[in-house]
Amino acid sequence: MVTVGETEHQVGPGAALFVPHGSAWTVETDRGVTVLSVLVHDPLRRNAAVQPAVIDLSKAATQGATAGRQFALGITPKVGCASVTQFVGIIPVVRAPDHFHTYDEVVYVLEGSGALHIDGESAPLHRGACVHLPARLVHCLENTGPGEMRVLGVFRPAGSPAEAYYPDGTPAVVPTD
């Protein structure tokens, strides 16, 4: 159970919760729970009052990105958070092409293992690893397996996880079936 202000929200595994700037919130549980909180300094604000939002990512529709990757959107401007896009990315066992985004990206590894590749260097990624990728930094996340790698991603300013550019600036195009 999560309480934001005076309102209680039932949440389960994989839930995404948007807590508007300045709102008090608490988490109550009788079992082990991990909370990953992303604080956005100097958030963009809308003129109207913004309400909390709860997204069940286990039921969210997935969308395609390059290299067979999928993502499910969590907290976005559409649900009231004007500053960022939060998503869960599902990465198959593959190395995506080197690419960059026009926004800052923070990636937190939820499950799986792999490698981060930047400018000819590589670093291992494992559950619990967190990486900040500045806008326009050419990079690549590789899932080295076995099985899917799941990451929590946050873009600032808000943007689409499917929007990426190859090192020469050419837009990466998501294949259609």
C-alpha positions as CSV (number, residue, x, y, z in Angstrom):
1,M,0.0,0.0,0.0
2,V,1.3,3.5,-0.9
3,T,-0.3,6.6,0.5
4,V,0.2,9.9,-1.3
5,G,-1.3,12.8,0.7
6,E,-4.5,11.4,2.0
7,T,-5.1,8.8,-0.8
8,E,-4.2,5.1,-0.5
9,H,-3.1,3.2,-3.6
10,Q,-2.9,-0.6,-3.8
11,V,0.2,-1.5,-5.7
12,G,1.9,-4.8,-6.6
13,P,5.2,-5.9,-8.1
14,G,6.2,-3.9,-11.1
15,A,4.0,-0.9,-10.2
16,A,5.1,2.6,-11.2
17,L,3.9,5.5,-9.1
18,F,4.1,9.2,-9.9
19,V,4.1,11.4,-6.8
20,P,3.7,15.1,-7.7
21,H,6.3,17.5,-6.4
22,G,5.7,18.5,-2.8
23,S,3.5,15.5,-2.0
24,A,4.0,13.5,1.2
25,W,4.1,9.7,0.6
26,T,4.6,6.5,2.5
27,V,5.0,2.8,1.7
28,E,3.4,0.3,4.1
29,T,3.9,-3.5,3.7
30,D,4.1,-6.6,5.8
31,R,6.6,-8.3,3.5
32,G,9.9,-7.5,1.8
33,V,9.6,-4.9,-0.8
34,T,12.1,-2.9,-2.9
35,V,11.3,0.6,-3.7
36,L,13.3,2.4,-6.4
37,S,12.7,6.1,-6.2
38,V,13.7,8.6,-8.9
39,L,13.7,12.2,-7.7
40,V,13.6,14.9,-10.4
41,H,15.2,18.1,-9.3
42,D,13.6,21.3,-10.8
43,P,10.7,19.4,-12.3
44,L,8.7,20.9,-15.1
45,R,5.3,21.9,-13.8
46,R,1.9,22.2,-15.4
47,N,-0.4,25.0,-14.7
48,A,-3.2,22.7,-13.4
49,A,-3.0,20.7,-10.2
50,V,-1.3,17.4,-10.9
51,Q,-2.7,14.2,-9.4
52,P,-0.7,11.1,-8.4
53,A,-0.7,8.2,-10.9
54,V,-0.3,4.5,-10.5
55,I,0.7,2.3,-13.6
56,D,0.7,-1.5,-13.4
57,L,3.6,-2.2,-15.8
58,S,2.8,-5.9,-15.7
59,K,-0.4,-5.1,-17.7
60,A,1.0,-2.2,-19.8
61,A,1.2,-2.8,-23.6
62,T,4.7,-3.1,-24.9
63,Q,6.1,-1.3,-27.9
64,G,9.0,-2.1,-30.2
65,A,12.4,-0.5,-30.3
66,T,15.6,-1.3,-32.3
67,A,17.3,-4.7,-32.1
68,G,14.2,-6.6,-31.1
69,R,13.8,-4.7,-27.8
70,Q,10.5,-4.0,-26.2
71,F,9.4,-1.4,-23.7
72,A,6.4,-0.6,-21.5
73,L,5.8,3.0,-20.6
74,G,5.3,3.9,-16.9
75,I,5.3,7.5,-15.8
76,T,5.1,10.0,-18.7
77,P,3.8,13.4,-19.4
78,K,0.5,11.8,-20.4
79,V,-0.1,10.7,-16.7
80,G,1.0,14.0,-15.2
81,C,4.8,14.0,-15.1
82,A,5.9,16.7,-17.5
83,S,9.6,16.2,-16.8
84,V,10.5,12.6,-17.6
85,T,9.5,9.4,-19.3
86,Q,9.9,6.2,-17.2
87,F,9.8,2.8,-18.8
88,V,10.7,-0.8,-18.4
89,G,12.8,-2.1,-21.2
90,I,12.9,-5.8,-22.2
91,I,16.2,-6.6,-23.9
92,P,16.7,-10.0,-25.7
93,V,20.1,-11.7,-25.8
94,V,21.7,-9.4,-28.4
95,R,23.9,-6.4,-28.8
96,A,22.1,-3.4,-30.2
97,P,23.8,-1.1,-32.6
98,D,25.7,1.9,-31.1
99,H,23.3,4.8,-30.8
100,F,22.5,8.0,-28.8
101,H,19.4,9.8,-27.6
102,T,18.7,13.6,-27.5
103,Y,17.9,13.4,-23.8
104,D,19.7,12.2,-20.6
105,E,19.1,8.6,-19.7
106,V,19.4,6.7,-16.5
107,V,19.3,2.9,-16.6
108,Y,18.8,0.6,-13.6
109,V,19.2,-3.1,-14.2
110,L,16.2,-5.0,-12.7
111,E,17.0,-8.5,-14.0
112,G,19.7,-10.1,-16.1
113,S,23.3,-9.3,-17.0
114,G,25.1,-7.7,-19.8
115,A,27.6,-5.1,-20.8
116,L,27.6,-1.3,-21.4
117,H,29.7,-0.3,-24.4
118,I,31.0,3.3,-24.8
119,D,33.8,4.5,-27.1
120,G,35.5,1.1,-27.4
121,E,35.3,0.3,-23.7
122,S,33.0,-2.1,-22.0
123,A,31.8,-2.5,-18.4
124,P,29.7,-5.4,-17.0
125,L,26.1,-4.8,-16.0
126,H,24.2,-6.9,-13.4
127,R,21.1,-6.7,-11.3
128,G,21.2,-3.5,-9.3
129,A,23.7,-1.7,-11.6
130,C,22.7,1.9,-12.4
131,V,24.2,4.1,-15.2
132,H,23.7,7.7,-16.2
133,L,24.1,8.4,-19.9
134,P,24.2,12.1,-20.9
135,A,22.4,13.3,-23.9
136,R,24.1,12.5,-27.2
137,L,26.6,10.0,-25.7
138,V,27.0,7.1,-28.1
139,H,26.5,3.9,-26.2
140,C,25.1,0.4,-26.4
141,L,23.6,-2.0,-23.9
142,E,24.2,-5.6,-24.6
143,N,22.4,-8.5,-23.0
144,T,24.9,-11.3,-22.6
145,G,22.2,-13.7,-21.3
146,P,21.0,-16.1,-20.5
147,G,17.4,-14.9,-20.9
148,E,15.9,-11.5,-21.1
149,M,17.4,-8.5,-19.4
150,R,14.9,-6.0,-17.8
151,V,15.9,-2.4,-17.1
152,L,14.1,0.6,-15.6
153,G,14.9,3.6,-17.8
154,V,14.2,7.3,-17.2
155,F,14.6,9.9,-19.8
156,R,14.9,13.7,-19.1
157,P,13.4,15.6,-20.7
158,A,10.6,13.2,-21.6
159,G,11.0,11.3,-24.8
160,S,10.3,8.0,-26.5
161,P,12.5,4.9,-25.8
162,A,12.1,4.1,-29.5
163,E,13.7,7.3,-30.5
164,A,17.4,6.8,-31.1
165,Y,20.1,7.9,-33.5
166,Y,23.1,6.2,-35.0
167,P,26.6,7.8,-34.4
168,D,26.3,9.6,-37.8
169,G,23.0,11.2,-36.7
170,T,20.8,9.0,-38.9
171,P,17.6,8.1,-37.1
172,A,17.4,4.5,-36.0
173,V,14.2,3.0,-37.5
174,V,12.2,0.5,-35.6
175,P,11.4,-2.4,-37.9
176,T,7.7,-3.1,-38.6
177,D,6.4,-6.6,-38.9
